[in-house]
C-alpha cells in the first residue's frame, strides 16, 4: 500500500492522490463534475482502493452546486471521460495509463428525494493506481466551493499538490499548462483569449478566495512583449496567517455581493497579469 492511502481527511482538506490531480484529458469535466469527484473521494476515504461499492446520500452531492446541472450528468461524465494517468512501465520508464475514473454506478432517479443515493465504485485501473500512490494534495472543501470557474479549481489542486515542495515555481510548456488547467484543445487557442477566459479569472479567485497566492508569467522567445509564446512560469506561496484569516472571513460571508467586495483585488491581479 502506498503512502497516500495512509492519509486521513482532516481540517487541512480532502486527500487526493497526485495521480488523480495530474490526470490528463479532463477538459470535458465541468466545475460541478470536479466538485462531485472530490466529494466521492472524500466519502470513500481509506476504502477508495478497495473492490467495493460506496454509497453516498444524493443530498451531499446536490449541495455542491446550485445551478441546473444534475448529479447524474456529472456521474455519467466521470464514467465516460477517458483520462490519461502518468505512471511508469515495468522498466521504470515514463508511461501513460488510460482509464475512466468511475466504474458501475446507480443513482436515484428523483434527485429531489431526500432519501436519494448514489452507489459508485472506482474503476479497477484507478484503484490499482491509488493503491500504489505515494504523493497527494489536500483540497480544502470550502475553498473548492468558493470557486466559480473550473480553471480556478484545476490550478488550485495543482498548487495543493506542490504545497510542500522545496521550490515555489515551475515552468510548463504551453501544452502542459493547458492540460493542467483542463482547457480543451480546440478552445481558447490564442493567448489573449486564454488570459481573459481562463487565466485571469483563475488567478483572481485563487488569490482572493484560497490559501495560496499565485502568479503566472508567460514565457516568450524573442522578447517578453512581442516574442513567440513558449510556455508559462507559475510561482506560488502559501498565504501568511493574517491574510488567510481575511480570506476565511470572506468565505464565511454570503456569496451575494462577493464580486463587488473583491472587485478591486481581482482587477489588480488581472492588471499585473496584463503587464507580463
C-alpha positions as CSV (number, residue, x, y, z in Angstrom):
1,X,0.0,0.0,0.0
2,X,1.3,3.5,-0.9
3,X,1.6,6.4,1.4
4,X,-1.5,8.2,0.0
5,X,-3.9,5.6,1.4
6,X,-2.5,6.0,4.9
7,X,-3.5,9.7,5.0
8,X,-6.8,10.7,6.6
9,X,-9.2,13.6,5.9
10,X,-8.8,16.4,8.4
11,X,-9.0,20.2,8.7
12,X,-6.3,20.5,6.0
13,X,-8.7,19.1,3.5
14,X,-9.6,16.1,1.2
15,X,-6.7,13.8,0.5
16,X,-6.5,13.5,-3.3
17,X,-3.8,11.3,-4.9
18,X,-1.3,13.1,-7.1
19,X,-2.1,10.8,-10.0
20,X,-5.8,12.0,-9.8
21,X,-4.8,15.6,-9.7
22,X,-2.5,15.2,-12.6
23,X,-4.8,13.2,-14.9
24,X,-5.0,14.5,-18.4
25,X,-7.8,14.8,-21.0
26,X,-10.2,16.3,-18.4
27,X,-11.4,19.2,-20.5
28,X,-14.9,17.7,-20.7
29,X,-15.3,17.8,-17.0
30,X,-17.2,20.8,-15.6
31,X,-16.7,22.6,-12.3
32,X,-19.6,20.6,-10.9
33,X,-18.1,17.3,-12.1
34,X,-14.8,18.1,-10.4
35,X,-16.5,19.0,-7.1
36,X,-18.6,15.8,-7.2
37,X,-15.4,13.7,-7.8
38,X,-13.7,15.3,-4.8
39,X,-16.7,14.6,-2.6
40,X,-16.8,11.0,-3.8
41,X,-13.1,10.7,-3.0
42,X,-13.7,12.1,0.5
43,X,-16.6,9.8,1.2
44,X,-14.7,6.7,0.1
45,X,-11.8,7.7,2.4
46,X,-9.3,4.9,3.1
47,X,-11.5,2.4,1.3
48,X,-11.1,4.1,-2.0
49,X,-8.8,1.5,-3.5
50,X,-11.0,-1.5,-2.3
51,X,-13.0,-3.5,-4.7
52,X,-16.3,-2.4,-3.3
53,X,-19.3,-0.2,-3.8
54,X,-19.6,3.0,-1.9
55,X,-22.9,4.7,-1.1
56,X,-23.3,8.5,-0.6
57,X,-26.5,10.4,0.0
58,X,-27.6,12.3,-3.1
59,X,-28.1,15.5,-1.0
60,X,-24.4,15.7,-0.2
61,X,-23.6,15.9,-3.9
62,X,-26.5,18.2,-4.8
63,X,-25.3,20.7,-2.3
64,X,-22.1,21.2,-4.3
65,X,-24.0,23.2,-7.0
66,X,-27.0,25.5,-7.0
67,X,-27.4,25.6,-10.8
68,X,-29.2,23.4,-13.2
69,X,-26.7,20.6,-13.5
70,X,-27.9,17.2,-12.3
71,X,-25.8,14.8,-10.3
72,X,-26.4,12.0,-12.7
73,X,-24.9,14.1,-15.6
74,X,-21.7,14.6,-13.6
75,X,-21.6,10.9,-12.7
76,X,-22.0,9.9,-16.3
77,X,-19.2,12.2,-17.4
78,X,-16.9,10.8,-14.7
79,X,-17.8,7.3,-16.0
80,X,-17.3,8.1,-19.7
81,X,-14.4,10.5,-19.9
82,X,-11.2,8.6,-20.7
83,X,-8.4,10.1,-18.6
84,X,-4.7,9.7,-19.1
85,X,-2.7,9.0,-15.9
86,X,1.1,9.5,-15.7
87,X,2.8,6.3,-14.5
88,X,5.9,4.1,-15.0
89,X,6.2,1.0,-17.1
90,X,7.8,-2.3,-15.9
91,X,11.3,-0.9,-16.6
92,X,10.7,2.3,-14.7
93,X,10.3,4.5,-17.8
94,X,7.6,7.2,-18.1
95,X,4.4,5.7,-19.3
96,X,0.6,6.6,-19.5
97,X,-2.3,4.5,-18.3
98,X,-5.8,5.1,-19.9
99,X,-8.9,4.6,-17.8
100,X,-12.1,6.1,-16.6
101,X,-12.5,7.5,-13.1
102,X,-15.6,5.6,-12.1
103,X,-16.9,2.1,-12.9
104,X,-20.5,1.0,-12.3
105,X,-22.9,3.5,-10.7
106,X,-26.5,3.6,-9.6
107,X,-28.3,6.9,-8.9
108,X,-31.8,7.5,-7.6
109,X,-33.9,8.8,-10.5
110,X,-35.6,11.5,-8.4
111,X,-32.7,13.7,-7.3
112,X,-35.1,15.8,-5.1
113,X,-35.9,12.8,-2.9
114,X,-34.3,13.4,0.5
115,X,-33.5,9.7,0.7
116,X,-31.9,9.5,-2.7
117,X,-28.5,8.0,-3.0
118,X,-25.6,7.4,-5.4
119,X,-23.9,4.0,-5.4
120,X,-20.5,4.0,-7.1
121,X,-17.2,2.3,-7.4
122,X,-13.8,3.4,-8.8
123,X,-12.5,1.7,-12.0
124,X,-10.2,-1.2,-11.5
125,X,-7.3,0.6,-13.1
126,X,-7.8,3.7,-11.0
127,X,-8.0,1.5,-7.8
128,X,-4.7,0.0,-8.7
129,X,-3.1,3.4,-9.3
130,X,-4.5,4.6,-5.9
131,X,-3.1,1.6,-4.1
132,X,0.4,2.5,-5.4
133,X,0.2,6.2,-4.9
134,X,3.0,7.9,-3.0
135,X,2.1,11.6,-3.3
136,X,-1.0,13.7,-2.7
137,X,-2.5,17.1,-2.2
138,X,-5.1,18.2,0.3
139,X,-8.1,20.1,-1.1
140,X,-10.0,22.4,1.2
141,X,-13.7,21.9,0.5
142,X,-14.8,25.4,1.5
143,X,-12.2,26.8,-0.9
144,X,-13.3,24.4,-3.7
145,X,-17.0,25.6,-3.2
146,X,-16.0,29.2,-3.4
147,X,-14.6,29.0,-7.0
148,X,-16.9,29.9,-9.9
149,X,-14.6,28.5,-12.7
150,X,-13.3,25.1,-13.3
151,X,-9.9,26.6,-14.3
152,X,-9.5,28.0,-10.8
153,X,-10.2,24.6,-9.1
154,X,-7.8,22.8,-11.5
155,X,-5.0,25.3,-10.8
156,X,-5.7,25.3,-7.1
157,X,-5.4,21.5,-7.0
158,X,-2.1,21.7,-8.8
159,X,-0.9,24.1,-6.2
160,X,-2.1,21.9,-3.4
161,X,-0.1,19.0,-4.8
162,X,3.0,21.3,-4.7
163,X,2.4,22.8,-1.3
164,X,5.3,21.2,0.5
165,X,7.9,21.3,-2.3
166,X,11.3,22.9,-1.7
167,X,10.8,25.1,-4.8
168,X,8.0,27.6,-5.3
169,X,8.0,28.0,-9.0
170,X,7.8,25.7,-12.0
171,X,7.9,26.1,-15.8
172,X,5.4,24.5,-18.1
173,X,5.2,24.1,-21.8
174,X,2.1,25.5,-23.4
175,X,0.6,22.0,-23.8
176,X,1.4,21.1,-20.2
177,X,-0.1,24.2,-18.8
178,X,-3.3,24.0,-20.9
179,X,-3.6,20.3,-19.8
180,X,-3.2,21.2,-16.2
181,X,-6.0,23.8,-16.4
182,X,-8.2,21.4,-18.3
183,X,-8.5,23.6,-21.4
184,X,-9.9,21.8,-24.4
185,X,-7.5,21.6,-27.4
186,X,-10.0,23.5,-29.6
187,X,-10.8,26.2,-27.1
188,X,-9.0,29.5,-26.1
189,X,-6.2,28.9,-28.6
190,X,-4.9,32.5,-28.7
191,X,-3.1,33.8,-25.6
192,X,-5.5,36.9,-25.2
193,X,-8.5,34.5,-25.1
194,X,-6.8,32.1,-22.7
195,X,-5.8,35.0,-20.4
196,X,-9.3,36.6,-20.4
197,X,-11.4,33.5,-20.1
198,X,-9.2,31.2,-18.0
199,X,-6.1,32.7,-16.5
200,X,-7.2,36.0,-15.1
201,X,-10.4,34.5,-13.5
202,X,-8.5,31.6,-12.1
203,X,-5.6,33.7,-10.7
204,X,-8.1,36.2,-9.3
205,X,-10.1,33.7,-7.4
206,X,-7.1,31.8,-6.1
207,X,-5.5,35.0,-4.8
208,X,-8.7,36.2,-3.1
209,X,-10.5,33.0,-2.1
210,X,-7.8,30.4,-1.2
211,X,-4.8,29.8,1.0
212,X,-2.4,30.5,-1.9
213,X,-1.0,33.4,-3.8
214,X,-0.1,32.6,-7.4
215,X,1.5,34.4,-10.3
216,X,1.6,33.1,-13.9
217,X,4.2,34.6,-16.2
218,X,4.1,33.9,-20.0
219,X,7.5,32.8,-21.3
220,X,8.5,34.1,-24.7
221,X,11.4,33.8,-27.1
222,X,12.4,37.0,-28.8
223,X,11.2,39.4,-26.2
224,X,8.6,39.4,-23.5
225,X,6.2,41.8,-25.3
226,X,6.3,40.5,-28.9
227,X,8.2,37.3,-28.7
228,X,6.8,33.8,-29.5
229,X,4.9,32.3,-26.6
230,X,6.8,29.1,-25.5
231,X,5.3,28.3,-22.1
232,X,4.4,29.6,-18.6
233,X,6.2,30.1,-15.3
234,X,4.0,29.5,-12.3
235,X,5.0,31.0,-8.9
236,X,3.2,30.3,-5.7
237,X,3.3,30.8,-1.9
238,X,1.0,29.9,1.0
239,X,-0.7,32.9,2.5
240,X,0.5,34.3,5.8
241,X,-1.9,33.7,8.7
242,X,-3.3,37.2,8.8
243,X,-4.1,37.1,5.1
244,X,-5.6,33.6,5.3
245,X,-7.8,34.8,8.2
246,X,-9.1,37.6,6.0
247,X,-9.9,35.0,3.3
248,X,-11.7,32.8,5.8
249,X,-13.8,35.8,6.9
250,X,-14.8,36.3,3.3
251,X,-15.6,32.6,2.8
252,X,-17.9,32.7,5.8
253,X,-19.9,35.6,4.3
254,X,-22.8,35.1,1.9
255,X,-21.7,34.8,-1.8
256,X,-24.2,37.6,-2.6
257,X,-22.1,40.8,-3.1
258,X,-18.8,38.9,-3.1
259,X,-17.8,40.0,-6.6
260,X,-18.4,43.6,-5.7
261,X,-16.4,43.2,-2.4
262,X,-13.5,41.6,-4.2
263,X,-13.6,43.6,-7.5
264,X,-10.7,45.9,-6.7
265,X,-8.4,43.0,-5.8
266,X,-9.4,40.9,-8.8
267,X,-8.9,43.9,-11.2
268,X,-5.5,44.5,-9.6
269,X,-4.5,40.8,-10.2
270,X,-5.7,41.0,-13.8
271,X,-3.7,44.2,-14.3
272,X,-0.5,42.6,-13.1
273,X,-1.0,39.7,-15.5
274,X,-1.5,42.0,-18.4
275,X,1.9,43.6,-17.9
276,X,3.9,40.4,-18.2
